[in-house]
Amino acid sequence: MFLFSLQPKKAIESQQNERAVIYLDNHATTPCDPVAIEKMLPWFGECFGNPHSSHHAGQVASDAIHRSIDIIASLINTVGEKVIVTSGATESNQLAIRGAVTHPRQKRKHLVSVTSEHPAVLDVLKDLENDGFKVTLVPVVPQGRANAGTVDLDCLASAITDETALVSVMWANNETGAINPMAQVSALCSRHGCLLHSDATQAIGRIPVDLEAVKIDLLSATAHKFYGPKGTGFLVVGAGDRRVRLRPQMLGGGQQAGLRSGTMNPAGIVGMATALEQSINDLRSDPKRVTKMRDSLWSLLSSGLQGLTLNGSNLAEEVRLGGNLNLQLPEIEGQAWMSSSPDVLFSSGSACSGHEATASHVLTSLGLSDAEARRSVRFGIGRFNTQSEIESAAEYLVENYLKLLRIQS
Ligand SMILES: Cc1ncc(COP(=O)(O)O)c(C=O)c1O
């Protein structure tokens, strides 16, 4: 049972009394790619210049940043001028949504989004509601129907009006892995001349994202979901057909054309570009590897445990991220299974709400009861997992589940 080769493995092993653990929680975060770590190191040491200084050391850092931004942009088929670097998707979502709808030239006051969005979108919308905006949240296709967990397109079409300023629909969901039909969502927004924001945090690096093929006005991402460092992300502004005006949310030195003040982070940005390049190269060279491991985990668990069901859609690659497995257990709470199985790391809800005892809003938005949601677990298989890890994890998890059942009965 191995995790990955650098420091994190040691850290997690020592927490677990030197036992090696298998990390299957890649929707919460991913281990930083060793190639990205290596490329980042000089920017903490000898290349320490402030990228906004006009002297040589500053220019070296600035050039590295611009090269990295161009790499990121080209990997999603846009241009570097449209990319703003942020501290992650939470900040990107805030800048995109609040920034666009509070711009003085924006006169529309209606916002549309989806019940299954991440709190980094939903909480911004709630806050805007308090400021006088009207917010409509549309449902997802319920459990048991084809494409369960994706946005209900009919409801979305009837929610958008000519008063809608912005629609926010995530590209892929962090719990169910549901992939939204972004081309159709984009067409609906064009019809009404409203802006489209997409939180693409779980999609970037995992599935192809081509901003020439699908027009998105504002797109958020965070590096640590594609094997980059934490605390670094980006927002693409204006990759759709409409002009986007943003009111900055962070004021100060006027960096990044005044849209996001603050000294840029060369190490983080170089690491983010390297990690995205590595992820996309990997995806192109072996697009089915992660999906095959996920399918294998599903088949091993469901043959070892009676009555497991899938939450969300089927496992087809058009509607579900290849590494995602969200399961409902027949008898045991997800948290109990997790606690009894410390050698495999997975999640009983989204990591961001994992500290709360409440049932996942994503699962209840699918139509699950609170009890069903609490009997659910999420696995996220990633690039650095191996088939032998999947087999060891499945054997261990089945064994622990059966032990728990015996204790309960
Ligand atoms: C879909 C989605 N959006 C936003 C975020 C927030 O990302 P960050 O914490 O890097 O800002 C996450 C992280 O879990 C996520 O999964």
The ligand as an ORCA input file, in Angstrom:
! r2SCAN-3c Opt
* xyz 0 1
  C     -16.084     22.700     -7.146
  C     -15.202     23.444     -6.204
  N     -15.203     24.780     -6.215
  C     -14.435     25.491     -5.397
  C     -13.580     24.899     -4.512
  C     -12.707     25.748     -3.619
  O     -11.368     25.656     -4.007
  P     -10.233     26.355     -3.128
  O     -10.431     25.871     -1.734
  O      -8.951     25.933     -3.721
  O     -10.437     27.826     -3.197
  C     -13.553     23.495     -4.439
  C     -12.702     22.808     -3.432
  O     -13.096     21.836     -2.825
  C     -14.363     22.748     -5.325
  O     -14.355     21.406     -5.331
*
